[in-house]
Amino acid sequence: MPDIQKLINITAQLRHPETGCPWDIKQNFDSILPCLLEETYEVAEAIHTKDKIALREELGDLLLQVVFLSRLAEEEGSFDFNDVLNDLIEKLVFRHPHVFGDQKANNSEEALQNWETMKAQQKQAKNHNSILDDLPFALPALTRANKLQKRCAKVGFDWDNPTDVFNKVKEEVLEVEEELNTKPQNEDKIAEELGDLLFATVNVCRHQKLDPETILRNANLKFENRFRQVEKTVLKQGKKLEECTLKELDKIWDNVKEQE
């Protein structure tokens, strides 16, 4: 069985100031952050494409980021990888009283409620001033909007009627339209109203129990696949995209949609 300690030792060797890798030695918390985010998205991509071979590899790359960051923390005397593991184990046991304690959970909803209850207790112990305190700002904007809304909904700050949620989207559309028609245009105000529209749209997704990040990712993929078909059609006609009129491209686009 592979030993996690071997990976920890290899990482320490890579960071050795005299015999290590020049690139690894140069890294710090800030410089390694893009690598962490990239590996996280590559794991998500492997899951989305159902590529288990890629998933196995990407999970290893993601684990390396965790070990590497832990090594950086160990070098400055903050904590080490074992501390990370111990904290995780303690959290998992504490937040699953229906598995490791005497509480019960007959379904996934009750299990989630137990998790949230125990999580709230931990937050209280940390003296958080707001229920929003521990939401990372670096989250993708759609994901963070969804989480902000969920947090507020738990304390009753939410729409009761799904119709009201959708009406809010309509209201925001009108406000965007109003700003677009204002002369001269105020770009900051337009951006603000577009942000409100996106936030309201996330609310609709949440009330439908759908993940906005996944929905937009799928929409991106659908658009990409259709546009690639448009490109192929234009190429078969012996043309370049730039040589086609918008009307011609729209017609090809509509044909692609019909063939799906």
C-alpha positions as CSV (number, residue, x, y, z in Angstrom):
1,M,0.0,0.0,0.0
2,P,1.4,3.4,-1.0
3,D,2.6,5.5,2.0
4,I,1.5,9.1,2.2
5,Q,4.7,9.8,4.1
6,K,6.7,9.0,0.9
7,L,4.9,11.8,-0.9
8,I,5.5,14.1,2.1
9,N,9.2,13.2,2.0
10,I,9.5,13.8,-1.8
11,T,7.8,17.2,-1.4
12,A,10.3,18.1,1.3
13,Q,13.1,17.0,-1.0
14,L,11.8,19.2,-3.8
15,R,11.8,22.1,-1.4
16,H,15.3,21.5,0.0
17,P,17.1,24.9,-0.4
18,E,20.4,23.3,-1.6
19,T,19.5,20.1,-3.4
20,G,15.8,20.7,-4.3
21,C,14.2,21.8,-7.6
22,P,14.7,25.5,-8.4
23,W,11.1,25.9,-9.4
24,D,9.7,24.3,-6.3
25,I,12.1,26.2,-4.0
26,K,10.9,29.5,-5.5
27,Q,7.2,28.9,-4.8
28,N,5.1,30.4,-2.0
29,F,1.5,30.4,-1.0
30,D,0.5,33.1,-3.5
31,S,2.4,31.7,-6.4
32,I,1.0,28.2,-5.9
33,L,-2.6,29.3,-5.7
34,P,-3.2,29.3,-9.5
35,C,-1.9,25.7,-9.6
36,L,-4.3,24.7,-6.9
37,L,-7.3,26.3,-8.7
38,E,-6.2,24.8,-12.1
39,E,-5.9,21.3,-10.6
40,T,-9.3,21.6,-9.0
41,Y,-10.9,22.5,-12.3
42,E,-9.1,19.7,-14.0
43,V,-10.6,17.3,-11.4
44,A,-14.0,18.8,-12.2
45,E,-13.4,18.4,-15.9
46,A,-12.5,14.7,-15.5
47,I,-15.7,14.1,-13.5
48,H,-17.8,16.0,-16.0
49,T,-16.4,14.0,-18.9
50,K,-16.7,10.7,-16.9
51,D,-13.0,10.0,-17.7
52,K,-11.9,7.9,-14.8
53,I,-8.4,7.5,-16.0
54,A,-8.0,11.2,-16.1
55,L,-9.8,11.6,-12.8
56,R,-7.3,9.2,-11.1
57,E,-4.4,11.3,-12.4
58,E,-6.0,14.7,-11.6
59,L,-6.8,13.6,-8.0
60,G,-3.1,12.8,-7.5
61,D,-2.2,16.3,-8.8
62,L,-4.7,17.9,-6.5
63,L,-3.4,15.9,-3.5
64,L,0.1,17.1,-4.4
65,Q,-1.1,20.7,-4.0
66,V,-2.4,19.9,-0.5
67,V,0.8,18.3,0.5
68,F,2.9,21.1,-1.0
69,L,0.9,23.9,0.7
70,S,1.2,21.9,4.0
71,R,5.0,21.8,3.5
72,L,5.1,25.6,3.0
73,A,3.2,26.0,6.3
74,E,5.5,23.5,8.0
75,E,8.6,25.5,6.9
76,E,7.2,28.7,8.5
77,G,6.1,26.8,11.6
78,S,2.4,27.2,11.2
79,F,1.3,23.5,10.8
80,D,2.1,20.4,8.9
81,F,0.3,17.8,6.8
82,N,-0.5,15.6,9.9
83,D,-2.2,18.6,11.5
84,V,-4.3,18.9,8.3
85,L,-5.3,15.2,8.5
86,N,-6.0,15.4,12.2
87,D,-8.3,18.4,11.8
88,L,-10.1,16.8,9.0
89,I,-10.7,13.5,10.9
90,E,-11.9,15.5,14.0
91,K,-14.3,17.5,11.8
92,L,-15.7,14.4,10.0
93,V,-16.4,12.6,13.3
94,F,-17.8,15.7,15.0
95,R,-20.2,16.5,12.1
96,H,-21.5,13.0,11.7
97,P,-23.1,12.3,15.1
98,H,-25.5,10.0,13.3
99,V,-22.6,7.7,12.4
100,F,-20.1,8.2,15.2
101,G,-22.5,9.3,17.9
102,D,-25.9,8.6,19.3
103,Q,-28.0,10.7,16.9
104,K,-30.1,9.3,14.1
105,A,-30.5,10.2,10.4
106,N,-33.0,8.2,8.4
107,N,-32.4,10.0,5.1
108,S,-29.9,12.4,3.4
109,E,-31.9,15.4,4.5
110,E,-31.6,14.5,8.2
111,A,-27.9,13.7,7.7
112,L,-27.4,17.1,6.1
113,Q,-29.3,18.8,9.0
114,N,-27.0,17.1,11.5
115,W,-24.0,18.3,9.6
116,E,-25.2,21.9,9.5
117,T,-26.1,21.8,13.2
118,M,-22.7,20.6,14.2
119,K,-21.1,23.1,11.8
120,A,-23.0,25.9,13.3
121,Q,-21.7,24.9,16.8
122,Q,-18.1,25.0,15.5
123,K,-18.7,28.5,14.0
124,Q,-20.1,29.7,17.3
125,A,-17.0,28.5,19.1
126,K,-14.9,30.4,16.6
127,N,-16.8,33.6,17.5
128,H,-17.9,34.4,13.9
129,N,-19.8,37.7,13.7
130,S,-21.8,36.8,10.7
131,I,-23.2,33.6,9.1
132,L,-21.4,34.7,6.0
133,D,-18.0,35.1,7.6
134,D,-16.4,31.9,6.3
135,L,-17.5,32.0,2.6
136,P,-14.2,32.3,0.6
137,F,-14.2,35.4,-1.7
138,A,-12.1,33.4,-4.2
139,L,-15.0,31.0,-5.0
140,P,-16.3,31.3,-8.5
141,A,-18.9,34.1,-8.5
142,L,-21.9,32.0,-9.4
143,T,-21.0,29.4,-6.7
144,R,-20.5,32.1,-4.1
145,A,-23.8,33.8,-5.0
146,N,-25.5,30.5,-4.5
147,K,-23.9,29.9,-1.2
148,L,-24.6,33.4,0.1
149,Q,-28.3,32.9,-0.8
150,K,-28.4,29.5,0.9
151,R,-26.9,30.8,4.1
152,C,-29.4,33.6,4.3
153,A,-32.3,31.3,3.4
154,K,-31.4,29.2,6.5
155,V,-32.3,32.1,8.8
156,G,-35.5,32.9,6.9
157,F,-34.2,35.6,4.6
158,D,-35.6,34.2,1.3
159,W,-38.5,34.3,-1.1
160,D,-41.5,32.2,-0.1
161,N,-43.0,31.9,-3.5
162,P,-41.0,30.7,-6.6
163,T,-43.1,33.1,-8.7
164,D,-41.7,36.0,-6.8
165,V,-38.2,34.8,-7.5
166,F,-38.8,34.8,-11.2
167,N,-40.6,38.1,-11.0
168,K,-37.4,39.6,-9.5
169,V,-35.5,38.4,-12.6
170,K,-38.0,40.2,-14.8
171,E,-37.6,43.3,-12.6
172,E,-33.9,43.2,-13.0
173,V,-34.1,42.8,-16.8
174,L,-36.2,45.9,-17.0
175,E,-33.7,47.8,-14.9
176,V,-30.8,46.7,-17.2
177,E,-32.9,47.8,-20.2
178,E,-33.6,51.2,-18.6
179,E,-29.9,51.7,-18.0
180,L,-29.0,50.7,-21.6
181,N,-31.5,53.2,-22.9
182,T,-30.2,56.0,-20.7
183,K,-28.2,58.7,-22.6
184,P,-25.4,59.1,-21.9
185,Q,-24.9,55.6,-20.7
186,N,-23.4,55.0,-17.2
187,E,-21.1,52.0,-17.6
188,D,-20.8,51.5,-13.8
189,K,-24.5,51.5,-13.4
190,I,-25.0,49.1,-16.3
191,A,-22.5,46.8,-14.7
192,E,-24.2,47.0,-11.4
193,E,-27.6,46.2,-12.8
194,L,-26.2,43.3,-14.8
195,G,-24.7,42.0,-11.6
196,D,-28.2,42.2,-9.9
197,L,-29.7,40.3,-12.9
198,L,-27.1,37.5,-12.6
199,F,-27.6,37.3,-8.8
200,A,-31.4,37.1,-9.3
201,T,-30.9,34.4,-11.9
202,V,-28.9,32.4,-9.4
203,N,-31.8,32.6,-7.0
204,V,-34.1,31.0,-9.6
205,C,-31.5,28.1,-10.0
206,R,-31.3,27.7,-6.2
207,H,-35.1,27.5,-5.8
208,Q,-35.1,24.8,-8.5
209,K,-32.4,23.0,-6.6
210,L,-30.0,23.4,-9.5
211,D,-26.4,24.4,-9.3
212,P,-25.8,27.6,-11.3
213,E,-22.1,26.8,-12.0
214,T,-23.1,23.5,-13.5
215,I,-25.9,25.0,-15.5
216,L,-23.7,27.7,-17.0
217,R,-20.9,25.1,-17.7
218,N,-23.4,23.0,-19.6
219,A,-24.7,26.0,-21.5
220,N,-21.1,26.9,-22.5
221,L,-20.6,23.4,-23.7
222,K,-23.8,23.4,-25.7
223,F,-22.8,26.7,-27.4
224,E,-19.3,25.5,-28.1
225,N,-20.5,22.3,-29.7
226,R,-23.0,24.1,-31.9
227,F,-20.5,26.8,-32.9
228,R,-18.0,24.1,-33.9
229,Q,-20.6,22.6,-36.1
230,V,-21.1,26.0,-37.7
231,E,-17.4,26.3,-38.3
232,K,-17.4,22.8,-40.0
233,T,-20.3,23.8,-42.2
234,V,-18.7,27.0,-43.3
235,L,-15.5,25.1,-44.1
236,K,-17.3,22.6,-46.2
237,Q,-18.8,25.5,-48.2
238,G,-15.2,26.5,-49.0
239,K,-15.5,29.7,-47.0
240,K,-14.1,31.4,-43.9
241,L,-16.2,32.6,-41.0
242,E,-15.2,36.2,-41.7
243,E,-16.5,35.9,-45.2
244,C,-20.1,35.1,-44.1
245,T,-22.7,37.6,-43.2
246,L,-24.5,37.4,-39.8
247,K,-27.6,36.3,-41.6
248,E,-25.8,33.3,-43.2
249,L,-24.2,32.3,-39.9
250,D,-27.6,32.5,-38.1
251,K,-29.2,30.3,-40.8
252,I,-26.4,27.7,-40.3
253,W,-26.8,28.0,-36.5
254,D,-30.5,27.3,-36.8
255,N,-29.9,24.3,-39.0
256,V,-27.4,22.9,-36.4
257,K,-30.1,23.3,-33.7
258,E,-32.7,21.5,-35.8
259,Q,-30.3,18.6,-36.4
260,E,-29.7,18.0,-32.7
